[in-house]
């Protein structure tokens, strides 16, 4: 009979981080594509306000110490992620590397 093991706490943290960063990333992308071409700083400020409003019930669900601990874990994770992940440039898309044939004028010129 296979033995069931609980995920390691770091695995649970990674899973939770991906679950909360995905909707935030989608929101940022959506907001950056809005009419008027907003600046990233403006979008971030609007999203901060929205997230404070959405997450305000946590202030009654969790103790201030629990919220501070969660904040400390997230804050400690950021430099580790920034220093530990390397973004490798993508190869140019195939269609972009090919030159497009130029259209010829119909007048025979």
N, C-alpha and C positions, 0 to 999 in steps of 0.2 A: 504494500500500500504506500503510495507516494506521501512523503512528509510535506506538510504545508508550512512554509516559513513566512513570517511577516516581512514586508519590505523594510529595508533599512531606513532609519530616519532621514538620511540624506536623500534617498530615493524618493521618499514621500515629499520632502521639501522641493526637489526638482519637479516632480509631477504637479505640485500645487503652484509653483512659480510659472510653469508653462500654462496651466489653466487660467491664471489671472493675467498673464502678459498677453495672451492671444487676443482677448477682447479689447484690451487697451491698445494694442498695436493696430487692430482693425479700426478702432475709433480714431486714432491719430491719422491713419491713412485716409479714412473717409473725410475727416475734417480738413486735411491738407488739400484735398481735391475739390473743396467747396468753391463756389463762385467767388471771385475777387482775389484769388491766389493769396490767402493769408500767410503771414510769416510764422515760422515754427514756434517762436516765443509766444506769440498771441494764441496759437492753438493750444500750447501746453498750459497756459494760464486758464483758458476756458475749461480744458479738461480737468485741471486740478480742482476748479470750483465744482464741476459736475460730480467728480469722484468724492469730494468731501460731502456733498449733499447725499449721494447714493450710499456712502459708507457710514454716515452719521449714526445709524442705529447700532453700530458696533460699540459705540460709547456706552450704551446701556446693556449690551449683551456680554461684554468682556470688561474685566477690570482694567484700570489705567496701567497697572504693571504688565498685564498680558499684552496690551497694545504696544507698550514700550518695548517689550521683549520681541514681538513680531517686527516692529520697526528696526530694532537692532539687528535682527537676523537679515532682513532685507538690505539694510545699509552695509553690513559686513559682506554680503554676497556680491554687491556691485563691483568693488575693485577686483575681487577674485575672478569674476566673469570677464571683466575688461582686460585683465592681465593674462588670463588663461585661455581665452578663445582668440584664435587668429582667423580673421576673415581673409580668405584667399580670393583673389580676383577671378571672376568668371571669364571663360573664353568668349570671344566675340561670337554672337549668334551666326550661324552659317549663312543665313540670308543677308546679313549686314556685310559679310566679307566679300561677297560676290558683287561685281560691278553690274549695274543695271544697263541693259542695252538702251542706247539713246534712240528716241523716235526720230524718224526721218520726216522731213516735210513732204507733203503730198505733191507739191508743185514741181518736183523733179530737180530741185536746186541742191 
